[in-house]
C-alpha cells in the first residue's frame, strides 16, 4: 500500500515539474501598466494616518519623553519580534 502512494506522489511531482518546464515565459509589463498597477495597490490616505503618530521604538525613549511632558504611555505589545521581522 505504501509503495502505491509513493508511486502516486512521484507521478504528481513529475507532472508538476514537466508542466512548469513547459509553461510560457513571463511577459514584460509596460511602464504605463506598471505605474497603473502600482497606484491601484497603494493604500488610501485614510489608512496611513497611523504614520502621523510619533511612535517610539524603545521603552526607555518613551519613558523619558513621557516624564518630561507629564504624559501617559500606551504600550502596544505584540508577540514576536517587535519590528515585525520574521
N, C-alpha and C positions, 0 to 999 in steps of 0.2 A: 504494500500500500504506500509506504514511504517513497519507494522508487518511482511510483507512478506520479506522485506530487512533485517530485524532483524534476521529472521529465516535463511536466506541465509548466513549472516555473521557468525552466531553461528555455522552453519553447516561447513563452511570453516575452522573456528578456531578449531573445534573439529577434523576435518580431519587432519589438520596440527599437532595437538597435538598427535593424535594417530600415525600418520606417524613418528613423531620424537621419540616417545617412542619405536617404533619397528625398528628403524634404527640400523644398525650394529655398534658395539663398534669400536672406532678408533683403528687402528693398530699401533704398536710401530715401529718407524723408527730406522733402524740400524745406528750405529755411522758413518760408512763409507758413507752411503747415506746422513746423515745429514751434514757431512763435505762437500760433493759434492754440495749439495743444497746451503749451506752457501756460498761457493765460487762463485756459479752462480749468487747470488743476490747481491754480492759486487759490488760497482761502480768501473769503471776503474780508473786508476791513473789520467788520464787527467781530470776527473770530480772532483777530490779532490784538485786541485791546489788552490782553494779559501782558504783552510786551512792554506796556507803559508803566507797569508796576515796578518799582525799584527793588527787585529781588536781591537778596544777599545769599552768597554761596556758602558761607561758613556761619556757624552758630556764634562764634566769637565776634565776628564782624557785626552781626545783628544785635548781640547783647550790648556792645559798646555804643552803637548808634542809638539803640532804644534807651539806654541810660542817659545819654547826652540830651536826647529830645523828650525824655519822660513819656515814652510811648510803650504800649504793649508789643509783644512779639507773637506772630502767628507762625507756629511750627507746622509745616506741611511735610509729613513724612511718608515715604513710600518704601515698601520692602524692596530690597535690591540695591544696586549701585545708584547713588543719588544723582549722578549726572546722566543717567539713562543709558550708559554704555553696557552692552551685554557681552 
